[in-house]
């Protein structure tokens, strides 16, 4: 048997192989390109459902912002609607009192969400998951009460009146059919997806995943934990602000509903359905949640939440990977052969024991 290559040539080939393995996840796959082409064609192929497509695109952007902080940084939040509402109200006030241009208003909404995220991040990145749940929910409730208190500015429960949004790029009016709105929202969603994809495949994204798995190891090698958490939290808040601004601009209306708790709960459910720590999971979860919501509410207007809850129970009991393979649901309860040892799974790269294999 020949010895492994040594010297500069062997080192170069080894480093090239490592670099190739590290870059592999960042490369676009064929199915991703096909999926985005199908998404881009949806406003034209399904023009009768353009308002629903617009709603799904905004909700998917909102879910993407939560997945960045939950799936990649491990920050649990039940008050993400605070940044959604901040972006929505910022875009509305800007359009009403300054200028109605939607692109400039979108930038204002993003800036409002990012500013609020940077301001509140020192309170959120510290403490345990339970502390973060309470703090994030408290921030959203405080903003909701402030928006209700200053109803002379926000319109209160009746919503902001006299809101006019200008044409997109000075040419395309937001029509009642929703086609321009859906194309606009999908374009912003795609740009946000590219940005998030670039971040999670960067050294910052790798350090965030390492931080999520073991914070002590990351701090032991001299990396700043708090700074990384604050940075990704601010980015997630900015994307949530963009989603809120899109909702205001494409509907021409904003009210206290953008700050309600159900906004945070719905987006959390969408991320759970699609899977955390995977950008496509946020998109798939948002599509599944909104389509189920729209379909079930047409069948039963009162009890649609029951069926979504039942779906979540089945999802948790069965597992996302096995949900669409019913023949594997009871495999773990099959009778074992006497004297036959259950084989161990291969160890995972981080050294933690893997899941046990089937008998």
C-alpha positions in Angstrom: 0.0 0.0 0.0 1.4 3.4 -1.0 1.9 6.0 1.7 -0.3 9.1 1.7 1.3 12.0 -0.2 3.4 14.3 1.9 5.0 17.7 1.3 3.6 20.8 -0.4 1.7 18.8 -3.1 -0.2 16.7 -0.5 -0.9 19.7 1.6 -2.2 21.7 -1.4 -4.5 18.8 -2.4 -5.8 18.4 1.1 -6.5 22.1 1.6 -8.3 22.1 -1.8 -10.5 19.3 -0.8 -11.4 21.0 2.5 -12.2 24.2 0.7 -14.4 22.4 -1.8 -16.3 20.7 1.1 -16.8 24.1 2.8 -18.0 25.8 -0.4 -20.4 23.0 -1.4 -23.4 24.2 0.7 -23.1 27.7 -0.7 -23.5 26.6 -4.3 -26.9 26.9 -6.0 -28.5 23.6 -6.7 -30.7 22.9 -9.7 -33.8 22.5 -7.7 -33.3 25.9 -6.1 -33.1 27.6 -9.4 -36.2 25.8 -10.7 -38.1 26.7 -7.5 -37.3 30.4 -7.8 -38.3 30.4 -11.5 -41.6 28.8 -10.5 -42.0 31.4 -7.8 -41.3 34.2 -10.2 -43.8 32.9 -12.7 -46.6 32.5 -10.1 -48.0 36.0 -10.4 -48.5 35.5 -14.1 -49.5 31.8 -14.1 -51.9 32.3 -11.1 -53.0 35.8 -11.6 -56.4 35.2 -10.0 -54.5 34.4 -6.8 -52.2 37.4 -6.9 -53.4 38.8 -3.6 -52.7 35.5 -1.9 -49.3 35.3 -3.5 -48.5 38.8 -2.2 -49.6 37.8 1.3 -47.5 34.6 1.2 -44.4 36.5 0.0 -44.7 39.0 2.8 -45.2 36.3 5.4 -42.3 34.3 3.9 -40.0 37.3 4.3 -41.2 37.7 7.9 -40.5 34.0 8.5 -37.1 34.3 6.9 -36.2 37.1 9.4 -37.2 34.9 12.4 -35.3 31.9 11.0 -32.1 33.9 11.0 -32.3 34.6 14.7 -33.9 31.3 15.8 -32.5 28.7 13.4 -29.0 30.1 13.1 -28.4 32.0 16.3 -30.7 30.1 18.7 -32.5 33.2 19.9 -36.1 32.3 20.8 -38.6 35.2 20.2 -42.3 35.5 20.8 -42.3 39.3 20.0 -41.0 39.4 16.5 -44.1 41.4 15.5 -42.5 44.4 17.2 -40.1 44.9 14.3 -42.8 44.0 11.8 -45.0 46.7 13.2 -42.2 49.2 13.4 -41.5 48.8 9.7 -45.2 49.0 8.9 -45.8 52.2 10.8 -42.6 53.8 9.7 -43.4 53.2 6.0 -47.0 54.5 6.6 -45.9 57.7 8.4 -43.3 58.3 5.7 -45.8 57.9 2.9 -48.3 60.1 4.6 -46.1 63.0 5.8 -43.0 62.9 3.6 -43.3 61.2 0.2 -45.3 58.3 -1.1 -42.5 56.6 -3.1 -42.7 52.9 -2.2 -39.0 52.1 -2.6 -37.9 54.9 -0.4 -40.6 54.0 2.1 -39.3 50.4 2.1 -35.8 51.7 3.0 -37.4 53.7 5.8 -39.2 50.6 7.1 -36.0 48.5 7.0 -34.1 51.3 8.9 -36.8 51.5 11.5 -36.8 47.7 12.1 -33.0 47.7 12.2 -32.8 50.6 14.6 -35.3 49.0 17.0 -33.5 45.7 16.7 -30.1 47.3 17.6 -31.7 49.2 20.4 -33.3 46.2 22.0 -30.6 43.6 21.2 -28.6 44.2 24.4 -31.6 43.1 26.5 -32.3 40.1 24.4 -28.9 38.5 23.6 -28.3 38.0 27.4 -30.0 35.4 29.5 -31.7 32.1 28.9 -34.4 31.1 26.4 -37.2 31.7 28.9 -35.8 35.2 29.6 -35.7 36.0 25.9 -39.3 34.8 25.5 -40.5 37.1 28.1 -38.4 40.1 27.0 -39.3 39.8 23.3 -43.0 39.5 24.1 -42.8 42.4 26.5 -41.2 44.6 23.9 -44.0 43.8 21.4 -46.7 44.5 24.0 -45.1 47.8 25.0 -45.1 49.0 21.4 -48.7 47.8 20.9 -49.8 49.9 23.9 -47.8 52.9 22.7 -49.4 52.7 19.3 -52.8 52.5 20.9 -52.0 55.4 23.3 -50.8 57.8 20.5 -53.8 57.2 18.3 -53.6 60.8 17.0 -50.4 59.6 15.2 -51.1 55.9 14.5 -54.8 56.0 14.1 -55.2 53.6 16.9 -57.6 50.6 16.5 -59.3 52.3 13.5 -56.0 52.4 11.5 -54.2 55.2 9.8 -56.4 57.2 7.5 -55.5 59.0 4.3 -52.7 56.7 3.4 -51.7 56.9 -0.3 -48.8 54.9 -1.9 -47.3 56.1 -5.1 -46.7 54.0 -8.2 -43.7 51.6 -8.2 -40.8 53.1 -10.1 -43.1 56.0 -10.9 -44.9 53.8 -13.5 -46.7 50.8 -12.0 -49.7 51.5 -9.9 -50.8 49.1 -7.2 -53.9 47.6 -8.8 -56.8 45.9 -7.1 -55.9 42.6 -8.8 -52.6 42.5 -6.8 -50.3 41.6 -9.6 -47.9 44.6 -9.2 -48.0 44.1 -5.4 -47.2 40.4 -5.7 -44.3 41.0 -8.1 -42.9 43.7 -5.9 -43.1 41.6 -2.7 -41.5 38.5 -4.5 -38.7 40.7 -5.8 -37.9 42.0 -2.3 -38.2 38.4 -0.9 -35.7 37.2 -3.4 -33.2 39.9 -2.6 -33.6 39.2 1.1 -33.1 35.5 0.5 -29.9 36.2 -1.4 -28.7 38.4 1.5 -29.6 35.9 4.1 -28.0 33.1 2.1 -24.8 35.1 1.8 -24.7 35.7 5.5 -25.3 32.1 6.6 -22.6 30.8 4.3 -20.1 33.4 5.5 -17.7 33.1 8.4 -20.2 35.0 10.5 -22.9 32.4 9.7 -20.5 29.5 10.6 -19.7 31.2 13.9 -23.4 31.7 14.6 -24.1 28.0 14.1 -21.2 27.2 16.3 -22.5 29.6 18.9 -25.9 28.1 18.8 -24.5 24.6 19.4 -22.0 25.5 22.1 -21.5 29.1 23.3 -18.7 28.3 25.7 -16.5 26.8 23.0 -16.9 29.9 20.8 -16.1 32.3 23.7 -13.1 30.1 24.7 -11.4 30.7 21.3 -11.7 34.5 21.8 -14.8 35.3 19.6 -17.3 37.8 20.8 -20.6 36.1 21.5 -22.7 39.1 22.3 -21.5 41.1 19.2 -22.5 38.2 16.9 -25.8 37.8 18.5 -26.5 41.5 18.3 -25.5 41.7 14.6 -27.8 38.8 13.5 -30.6 40.0 15.7 -30.4 43.5 14.1 -30.4 41.9 10.6 -33.4 39.8 11.5 -35.2 42.9 12.8 -34.4 44.8 9.6 -35.9 42.0 7.4 -39.0 42.0 9.6 -39.3 45.7 9.2 -39.1 45.2 5.4 -42.0 42.7 5.6 -44.0 45.2 7.6 -43.3 48.0 5.1 -44.4 45.7 2.3 -47.7 45.0 4.0 -48.4 48.7 4.5 -47.5 49.6 0.9 -49.3 46.7 -0.9 -52.5 47.1 1.2 -52.5 50.8 1.7 -53.5 50.4 5.3 -51.9 49.9 8.7 -53.5 49.3 12.2 -52.7 47.9 15.6 -53.1 44.4 14.1 -49.4 44.5 12.8 -48.3 44.5 16.5 -50.7 41.9 17.8 -49.3 38.7 19.4 -50.9 36.5 16.8 -48.3 37.9 14.3 -45.5 36.6 16.3 -47.2 33.3 17.0 -48.1 32.7 13.4 -44.6 33.3 12.1 -43.2 31.0 14.8 -45.6 28.2 13.7 -44.5 28.7 10.1 -40.8 28.3 11.0 -41.7 25.2 13.0 -43.6 23.7 10.1 -40.8 24.3 7.6 -37.9 23.6 9.9 -35.3 25.9 11.6 -31.8 26.4 10.5 -32.7 26.1 6.8 -33.6 29.2 4.8 -35.9 27.2 2.5 -37.7 25.9 5.6 -38.9 29.4 6.4 -40.3 29.8 2.8 -41.9 26.3 2.7 -43.4 26.8 6.2 -44.8 30.2 5.2 -46.4 28.8 2.1 -47.8 25.8 3.9 -49.2 27.9 6.7 -50.8 30.5 4.5 -52.2 28.0 2.0 -53.7 25.9 4.8 -55.1 29.0 6.4 -56.7 30.2 3.2 -58.1 26.7 2.3 -59.3 25.8 5.8 -61.0 29.2 6.4 -63.1 28.7 3.3 -64.3 25.3 4.6 -64.8 26.3 8.3 -64.5 29.9 9.3 -64.6 29.2 13.0 -62.5 26.1 13.5 -59.7 26.4 11.0 -57.2 26.9 13.9 -58.3 23.5 15.2 -57.1 21.8 12.0 -53.9 23.7 11.9 -53.3 22.7 15.5 -54.0 19.1 14.7 -51.5 19.2 11.8 -48.9 20.6 14.2 -49.5 17.8 16.7 -49.1 15.2 14.0 -46.0 16.9 12.8 -44.4 16.9 16.2 -45.4 13.3 16.9 -44.4 11.8 13.6 -41.6 14.2 12.5 -41.1 16.4 9.5 -39.0 13.9 7.6 -41.5 11.0 8.1 -44.7 12.9 7.7 -45.0 12.1 4.1 -43.8 8.5 4.5 -46.6 6.9 6.6 -45.1 3.4 6.2 -42.2 4.4 8.5 -44.4 5.8 11.4 -44.5 2.5 13.3 -41.1 1.1 12.4 -39.6 2.0 15.8 -42.3 -0.1 17.5 -41.7 -3.2 15.5 -40.9 -6.4 17.4 -37.2 -7.0 17.8 -35.6 -10.4 17.0 -34.4 -12.0 20.2 -30.7 -11.8 20.6 -30.3 -9.3 17.9 -28.5 -6.1 18.9 -29.7 -2.8 17.6 -26.8 -1.3 15.5 -25.4 2.0 16.5 -25.5 4.9 14.2 -22.4 6.5 12.8 -21.1 9.3 15.1 -21.9 12.8 14.0 -19.0 15.2 13.2 -19.4 17.1 16.5 -18.8 13.9 18.4 -22.4 13.6 19.7 -24.0 10.2 19.5 -26.2 9.8 16.4 -29.8 8.5 16.3 -30.1 4.7 16.6 -30.7 2.8 13.5 -33.7 0.6 12.7 -33.5 -3.0 14.0 
